[in-house]
Amino acid sequence: MNFANYADAAARNAPEALAVGDRTRSLTFRELSERSDRVADALERRGVETDDRVAVDMPNGVAFVCAYLGTMKCGAVPVPVNTRFTDQQTRYVLSDSGAVGVVTADRRNADHGGEPTTHAYADLLDRGASEYDVTPRRSEEFAELLYTSGTTGAPKGVYHTHGNLDANANGFINYNEWSREDVALTVCPCFHVTGLNVTTTPFIALEAENHLLETWDIEAALTAIERHGVTYAFLIPTMVVELLDHEGLDEYDVSSLQALGVGGSPMPKERIDEVERVLGCTLLEGYGMTETTPLSAFNHPGPEGHKPGSVGRPATEAVALRIEDPRTGDAVERGARGELLWRGDTVTPRYNKRQITENNFVERDGERWLASGDIGWMDEDGFLFVVDRIEDMFTTGCGDVSPREIEEVIYEIDPVQKVAIIDTVDDVRGASVTTVIKRRSEGSVSAAEIKRACEAELESHEVPDRVEFVDEFPLTATGKIDRENLRDRFG
């Protein structure tokens, strides 16, 4: 089944129900179906064929959703473009994907260096027919091509099949116990797997309402929650922290919010209770990757469904998890740390480059597994705890260092709003532990206090050698703390 068929099914089942909205407009499911049909028909008339890659270079919004679905309806593979990429990065994605065309927001944003053909979204709507027979696709055929952020090298293209999208959408719907009465808020960018496949595509399959913000804006997010009665939103931890520390939070009615999904990077454990107390909703941490569409593990509603500090239980209806020693490849016992490996219905079949695929998939006992690069462990109740990225962990002269474990200790100090642990080079000891901190506006804390707190809770080799304070953290295109930038700055 072509995943875009869900939009047409919703148009038949609930034609006048609100489907998607942004700051300037909203569409019913009937209108969403018609506009995506127009895009599909116009692209086909312009020579786009089945399996062609078509880039979608647009911010979050109604137009993005229509262009994305329309590209998929004509059998092509949409390639959402990171709107924060440099021109060089964008040209790389267009070349690497082999895109034959680019759908842009308007005619003024139509120059991509003379590479693929540019299609202005408004032109596609004007020239396409309002009825279109969706091109049939099989579950194993490619539905979309997403690119990672490229903060530590060239962006990596990750394919998702129609089957991946279907399993992902229905997994989120079932685990979260969503219904058509639920209302989503999408604030993470749709060029990233979180904005696209945690809320946007699942809520199309759910036939429920989704509101999209073009960029992360605290006031706009709070306004949308109050105005539209949002019941579910997915944020990354930096957004949650900014929301909690926002001075005007009490001025908004957020009582409709039932659950807040959090993922993308570790959520400070000591602030989870604060989120639930202040916002009056359940905070549900999860874990996923672009390579898992991203459904793999998450907490879900109900007293037995979530555990603070954990990313939840693996979504066993869709995926299987193996935890192994990254040095030997042997499975570890429950409770022991190891690298997380995944296989199943939401796991990508491959990357866009053969070599990257070969580097990231391994075979164990005749089964093909995706090696995540994350270290974690599972407790006796089946809840998964993620320790850190292998690439972020490092070794000093005295032992191994997990940045996340140090950060959790420092987050317990009230004046600390954000913290990142990085490895920097010391001429005597080699790698040394540096902590970078942003303080809350109303608080003050010294480097000596930070070190004393760490000395009381951590091993001696984990205590920071340096403490640096910043006014703002550099962020990646997806809103995570940019550790590479910090290493360049303080290393």
C-alpha positions in Angstrom: 0.0 0.0 0.0 1.2 3.5 -0.8 1.3 5.2 2.6 -0.3 8.4 1.1 -3.5 6.4 0.7 -4.1 7.1 4.4 -4.9 10.8 3.5 -7.5 9.7 1.0 -9.0 7.2 3.4 -9.4 10.0 6.0 -11.0 12.2 3.3 -13.7 9.5 2.8 -14.1 8.7 6.5 -14.0 12.2 8.0 -14.0 14.7 5.0 -14.7 17.8 7.1 -12.5 17.0 10.1 -9.5 19.3 10.5 -6.4 17.5 9.3 -3.4 20.0 9.4 -2.9 23.6 10.3 -0.2 26.2 10.7 -0.1 29.9 11.7 -1.8 31.0 8.5 -4.2 28.3 7.3 -5.8 24.9 8.0 -7.1 22.1 5.8 -9.8 19.5 6.3 -9.0 15.9 5.2 -11.0 16.5 2.1 -8.9 19.6 1.2 -5.6 17.8 2.2 -6.5 14.9 -0.2 -7.4 17.3 -3.0 -4.3 19.5 -2.7 -1.9 16.5 -2.5 -3.7 15.1 -5.6 -3.0 18.4 -7.4 0.7 18.2 -6.5 0.9 14.6 -7.6 -0.8 15.3 -10.9 1.3 18.4 -11.7 4.5 16.5 -10.9 3.6 13.7 -13.2 2.7 16.1 -16.0 6.1 17.6 -15.5 7.8 14.3 -16.1 8.3 12.9 -12.6 8.2 9.2 -12.7 7.8 6.3 -10.2 10.8 5.9 -7.9 12.2 9.4 -8.9 13.6 11.3 -5.9 11.9 14.7 -5.4 13.3 17.1 -2.7 10.9 19.0 -0.6 12.7 22.2 0.5 10.0 23.8 2.7 9.5 24.6 6.4 6.9 23.0 8.6 3.4 23.8 7.6 0.4 22.8 5.5 2.3 23.3 2.2 5.0 20.9 3.3 2.5 18.1 4.2 0.7 18.5 0.8 3.9 18.5 -1.1 5.2 15.5 0.8 2.0 13.5 0.3 1.7 14.6 -3.3 5.2 13.4 -4.2 4.5 10.1 -2.6 1.1 9.7 -4.4 2.7 9.8 -7.8 5.0 7.0 -6.8 8.1 9.2 -6.3 10.2 9.3 -3.1 10.1 12.6 -1.2 13.4 13.9 0.2 12.8 16.5 2.9 15.6 19.0 2.9 17.0 20.5 6.1 16.0 24.1 5.8 19.0 25.1 8.0 21.6 23.4 5.8 24.2 25.6 4.1 24.0 25.9 0.3 26.9 23.4 0.1 25.1 20.9 2.3 21.9 21.3 0.3 23.7 20.8 -3.0 25.2 17.6 -1.5 21.8 16.2 -0.5 20.4 17.0 -4.0 23.3 15.3 -5.7 23.6 12.4 -3.3 19.9 11.6 -3.5 19.8 12.0 -7.3 16.8 14.3 -7.0 15.1 15.1 -10.3 13.2 18.0 -8.8 12.8 20.3 -5.8 9.4 21.6 -4.5 9.9 25.0 -2.9 7.6 27.2 -0.9 7.4 30.0 -3.4 8.9 31.2 -6.7 11.5 33.4 -5.0 13.1 30.4 -3.3 13.7 28.6 -6.6 17.4 28.7 -7.1 19.3 25.5 -6.4 22.3 26.1 -8.5 20.8 24.9 -11.7 20.7 21.2 -10.6 17.3 19.6 -10.3 14.1 21.2 -11.8 12.5 23.6 -9.3 8.7 23.4 -8.8 7.1 26.2 -6.9 4.3 24.8 -4.7 1.8 27.4 -5.8 2.4 26.5 -9.4 1.8 22.8 -8.7 -1.5 23.6 -7.1 -2.6 25.8 -10.0 -1.7 23.3 -12.7 -2.7 19.9 -11.2 -6.1 18.2 -11.3 -8.0 17.8 -8.0 -8.4 14.1 -8.5 -5.6 11.6 -9.0 -5.3 7.9 -8.9 -2.5 7.1 -6.4 0.3 5.1 -7.8 0.3 1.6 -6.1 3.4 0.7 -4.1 4.4 -2.4 -2.2 5.4 -2.3 1.4 9.0 -3.0 0.7 9.4 -0.2 -1.8 10.9 3.1 -0.8 8.5 5.8 0.5 10.9 8.6 1.7 14.6 9.4 2.0 15.6 11.4 5.2 19.1 12.8 5.8 20.8 13.0 9.2 21.9 16.4 10.5 25.5 16.0 9.3 27.1 17.6 12.3 30.1 15.2 12.3 30.5 14.7 8.6 28.4 14.6 5.4 24.7 14.0 6.0 23.7 10.3 5.7 20.6 9.4 3.6 18.3 6.9 5.2 15.5 5.1 3.3 12.1 4.3 4.8 9.8 2.0 3.0 6.0 2.2 2.9 6.0 -0.7 5.3 8.3 1.1 7.7 6.0 4.1 7.7 2.9 1.9 8.2 4.4 0.0 11.1 5.8 3.2 12.7 2.5 5.1 12.5 0.3 2.3 13.8 2.9 1.5 16.5 2.7 5.1 17.8 -1.1 5.1 17.6 -1.4 1.8 19.5 1.2 2.4 22.2 0.0 5.9 23.0 -3.7 4.9 22.9 -4.5 7.8 20.6 -7.9 8.3 19.1 -9.4 10.6 16.5 -10.2 13.1 19.3 -6.5 13.7 20.0 -4.8 16.8 18.7 -1.1 16.9 18.0 1.4 19.8 18.0 4.4 19.4 15.7 7.3 21.6 16.7 10.3 19.5 15.6 11.2 20.1 12.0 9.6 17.8 9.4 12.9 17.4 7.6 13.8 15.3 10.7 12.3 12.0 11.7 10.8 13.3 14.9 8.7 16.0 13.3 7.7 13.9 10.4 7.2 10.4 11.9 6.4 10.9 15.5 3.3 13.1 14.9 2.8 14.1 11.3 2.5 10.8 9.5 0.9 8.9 12.5 -1.8 11.6 12.8 -2.6 11.3 9.1 -3.0 7.5 9.6 -5.0 8.2 12.8 -7.3 10.7 10.9 -6.8 13.2 13.6 -5.8 16.9 13.9 -2.2 18.1 13.7 -0.9 21.7 14.0 2.6 22.5 12.8 4.9 25.3 13.9 7.5 26.6 11.3 10.1 27.0 14.0 10.5 26.4 17.7 8.9 29.4 19.5 7.8 29.1 23.1 5.0 31.7 22.9 3.7 30.2 19.7 3.7 26.7 21.1 1.9 27.7 24.3 -0.6 29.7 22.2 -1.3 26.7 19.9 -1.8 24.3 22.9 -4.3 26.7 24.4 -6.1 27.6 21.2 -6.4 24.2 19.6 -6.7 22.0 22.7 -3.5 20.1 22.0 -3.4 16.7 23.8 0.0 15.5 22.6 3.3 17.2 21.6 6.8 15.8 21.1 9.7 17.9 22.2 13.5 17.4 22.6 14.9 18.1 26.1 16.3 21.5 25.3 12.8 22.6 24.4 11.3 21.2 27.6 13.8 23.0 29.7 13.1 26.3 28.0 9.4 25.7 28.4 9.7 25.1 32.1 11.9 28.2 32.6 9.6 30.5 30.6 8.5 33.4 32.8 5.0 33.6 31.1 4.1 29.9 31.4 1.4 30.5 34.0 -0.4 32.9 31.6 -1.5 30.0 29.3 -4.1 27.3 29.7 -2.3 24.0 28.9 -4.8 21.8 30.7 -5.7 20.0 27.5 -2.2 18.5 27.3 -2.3 14.8 28.3 1.1 13.6 27.4 4.4 15.1 26.4 6.7 12.9 24.4 10.5 13.5 24.8 13.4 12.1 22.9 16.3 12.9 20.7 18.7 13.2 23.6 18.6 12.4 27.3 16.1 14.2 29.5 17.5 15.4 32.8 15.9 13.0 35.3 15.5 15.5 38.1 13.3 17.7 35.9 10.8 15.0 34.9 8.7 15.5 38.1 8.8 19.2 37.5 7.4 18.8 34.0 4.5 16.7 35.2 3.7 19.0 38.1 3.9 22.3 36.2 2.3 21.1 32.9 -0.1 18.7 34.5 0.6 15.9 32.0 2.6 12.7 31.8 6.1 13.0 30.4 7.0 9.9 28.3 10.6 9.5 27.3 11.4 7.5 24.2 14.3 6.3 22.1 14.6 6.1 18.3 16.8 6.9 15.4 16.3 8.1 11.9 17.2 4.5 11.0 14.2 3.1 13.0 11.6 5.5 11.5 12.0 6.2 14.6 9.8 3.7 16.6 11.9 1.4 18.7 11.4 2.0 22.4 9.3 4.4 24.5 7.3 4.8 27.7 3.6 4.8 27.2 0.5 5.8 29.3 -0.6 3.8 32.3 1.0 3.2 35.7 3.0 0.2 34.5 3.9 1.7 31.1 6.6 4.1 32.1 9.5 4.5 34.4 11.3 7.8 35.1 14.8 7.9 33.6 14.1 5.0 31.2 13.3 5.4 27.5 10.7 2.7 28.0 10.3 -0.9 26.9 11.2 -2.0 23.3 8.2 -1.9 20.9 8.3 -5.6 20.5 5.4 -5.8 18.1 7.6 -3.9 15.6 11.2 -4.4 16.6 13.6 -6.8 18.4 16.6 -5.6 20.5 20.0 -7.1 21.1 22.4 -5.7 23.6 26.0 -6.8 23.0 29.6 -6.1 24.0 30.8 -3.6 21.3 34.3 -5.1 21.4 33.4 -8.8 21.1 30.0 -8.8 19.5 28.7 -11.2 22.3 25.3 -10.6 23.8 25.5 -9.3 27.4 23.4 -10.4 30.3 20.4 -8.4 31.4 21.5 -5.5 33.5 24.9 -5.2 31.8 25.8 -2.4 29.5 26.3 -2.9 25.8 25.6 -1.5 22.3 22.0 -1.5 21.2 21.3 -3.4 18.0 17.8 -3.3 16.3 15.9 -5.2 13.6 12.3 -5.3 12.6 9.4 -3.6 10.8 10.5 0.0 11.4 14.3 -0.5 10.8 15.5 0.9 7.5 16.6 -1.6 4.9 19.6 0.5 3.9 21.3 3.9 3.6 21.6 5.7 0.3 25.3 4.7 0.1 26.3 1.0 0.1 29.4 1.5 2.2 27.5 3.2 5.0 25.0 0.3 4.9 27.8 -2.2 5.2 29.4 -0.3 8.1 26.2 -0.1 10.1 24.6 -3.5 9.7 26.0 -6.7 11.2 25.0 -10.3 11.1 24.4 -12.3 14.3 23.2 -15.9 14.2 21.9 -15.5 10.7 19.9 -12.3 11.5 20.7 -8.8 10.1 20.9 -6.1 12.8 21.4 -2.3 12.8 24.2 -1.2 15.1 23.0 2.0 16.8 26.2 3.3 18.2 24.3 3.8 21.6 25.3 2.2 24.9 22.4 1.0 27.1 21.1 -1.6 29.5 17.8 -3.3 30.4 16.4 -3.7 33.9 14.5 -6.7 35.3 11.2 -5.2 34.3 12.2 -4.9 30.7 12.8 -1.1 30.7 15.6 0.2 28.6 18.1 2.8 29.9 20.4 4.6 27.4 23.8 5.5 28.9 25.4 7.5 26.0 26.5 7.6 22.4 29.7 5.6 21.9 31.1 8.6 20.0 30.5 10.9 23.0 32.1 8.6 25.6 35.8 8.9 26.1 38.7 7.7 28.2 40.9 9.7 30.5 44.1 8.5 32.0 42.2 6.9 34.9 39.1 5.4 33.3 36.0 5.5 31.0 33.8 8.6 31.1 30.1 8.7 30.3 29.1 12.4 29.8 25.4 11.7 30.5 26.1 10.3 34.0 28.1 13.4 35.0 25.5 15.7 33.5 22.8 14.1 35.6 24.7 15.0 38.8 25.2 18.6 37.7 21.5 19.0 36.7 20.6 18.5 40.4 22.2 21.8 41.1 19.3 24.3 41.0 21.0 27.3 39.2 22.0 25.0 36.3 19.7 25.2 33.3 21.8 23.3 30.7 25.0 21.3 30.9 27.2 19.4 28.5 30.3 17.3 29.3 32.9 17.2 26.5 36.4 15.8 26.2 39.1 18.4 25.7 42.9 17.9 25.2 45.2 18.4 28.1 49.0 18.3 27.3 49.8 16.3 30.4 46.8 13.9 30.8 45.5 13.7 27.2 41.7 13.8 27.3 40.3 15.7 30.2 36.7 16.3 31.4 35.3 19.8 30.7 31.8 20.8 31.7 30.0 23.6 29.9 27.1 25.2 31.8 24.3 27.7 31.2 23.0 29.1 34.4 19.4 30.1 35.0 18.8 33.9 34.9 17.9 34.0 38.6 20.6 31.7 39.9 24.3 31.7 40.5 26.8 28.9 40.9 30.6 28.8 40.9 33.0 26.3 39.3 34.1 25.3 42.8 30.5 24.3 43.7 30.2 22.3 40.5 33.3 20.4 41.3 32.3 19.8 45.0 29.0 18.3 43.9 30.7 16.0 41.4 33.3 14.9 44.0 30.5 13.8 46.3 28.7 11.7 43.7 31.3 10.5 41.1 34.5 8.7 40.7 37.6 10.9 40.8 38.3 10.6 37.1 34.8 11.8 36.3 35.1 15.0 38.2 35.4 17.9 35.7 38.9 19.4 35.3 37.4 22.5 33.8 34.2 24.4 34.2 33.1 26.9 31.6 30.0 29.1 31.6 28.2 30.2 28.5 25.2 32.5 27.8 23.8 30.2 25.2 24.6 26.8 23.8 25.3 26.2 20.2 22.6 23.9 18.8 22.4 21.5 15.8 19.7 21.9 13.1 17.5 19.6 15.1 17.9 21.5 18.4 20.4 19.3 20.2 23.5 20.6 21.9 26.2 20.8 19.3 29.1 19.1 21.1 31.4 19.4 18.1 31.1 23.1 18.2 31.9 23.1 22.0 35.0 20.9 21.4 36.2 23.4 18.8 35.5 26.3 21.1 37.0 24.9 24.3 39.3 22.2 23.1 
